[in-house]
């Protein structure tokens, strides 16, 4: 969940706009979105446009890219299909939708690139990648999970651009290779990855909220093919999964039916991997006959993995606390933000729609969380870490009467 702002807080030249079209008509959606963005930005030349669309529009992604490029004339258009679409405070999980996020970024460099992975040659085909260099430059990345070994790409980026902040997400909406769509300029791809490196007077603050906890043992992938894991630690992957499931408490078993994920260790050189050290991916299905499990990632033999369980309470608390901590640490509010979520969250996890989008956009809820976050540290600074703070509280009825008296006209 990156927030974007100028490196000079007083500079208000950065401008952002967002629009949503809830229709299955791709041409109508493109026209309405372009009109809404142009109205919000008042004709100011646009630098970066991100477009995200549901699977309903995947077949006509070329039309969408062409019309948005023609009408908005951005320096760069980038985006992908998704299982759902987030726009403002709304999350559209199953309905047809397209959202456009546009940014005016004077002085900011945009270096677009793409990549494809050849499993037969076991190597990446790189196109347009910027020259290697160190620094905390932000990189926005969208990848197809069926054709791209994301962890290897992250390793390649870390090698070429040490210290870079890599943000973005996986394309979704499709259930096998060739069904997802990626957009770069007017080019539409059904695999690989697309990205852009931003440079210059821009500060990007990534916030990563996984909301997952580790369950079961850690395993080494001993046999895999693409996004299919056949064996974990020498045994059928499905058998390992069933063993982990049987060790869970009854309440966690119920959660596991809809919120069990696979975590892939990010840094194999670490002696110990804890929460936050894993790349979390969805479990897509299993084959009872072969004993294989499918995940939303290309998995390589030799990688270390562990199952993770996500529950609504810890996921919500984790996200809100991270947002509150960011607001406390940075006095200048972000001028714009991109929110990436996964299909393991949403209504299925929280029991209600728009949870993540509302958390990122509701100032009242964020202010409440900040107060909760700050209160313990303020008390500890005054009274120390062990001394209790004694307070006097009114009975609710007395408090109501006092409040009523204070608010009544004299």
Secondary structure, DSSP 8 states (H G I E B T S, - for coil): --EEEESSTT----EEEEEEE--S-HHHHHHHHHHHHHHHHTT----EEEEEEEGGGGGGHHHHHHHHHHHH--SEEEEEEESSEEETTEEESSS--EEEEEEE-TT-EEEEEEEEEETTTTEEEEES------S--EEEEEEETTT--HHHHHHHHHHHSTT-EEEEEEE-S-SSTTSS-EEETTEEESSSEEEEEEESSEEEE------EEEEEEEEEEEEEETTEEEEETTEEHHHHHHHHHHHS-HHHHHHHHHHEEEEEES-TT-S---TTSEEEEEEEEEETTTTEEEESS---TT-EEEEEEE-HHHHHHHHHHHHHHHHHH-SS--SEE-----TTSHHHHHSSS-HHHHHHH-HHHHHHHHHHHHHHHHHHHHHTTTS--------HHHHHHHHHHHHS--
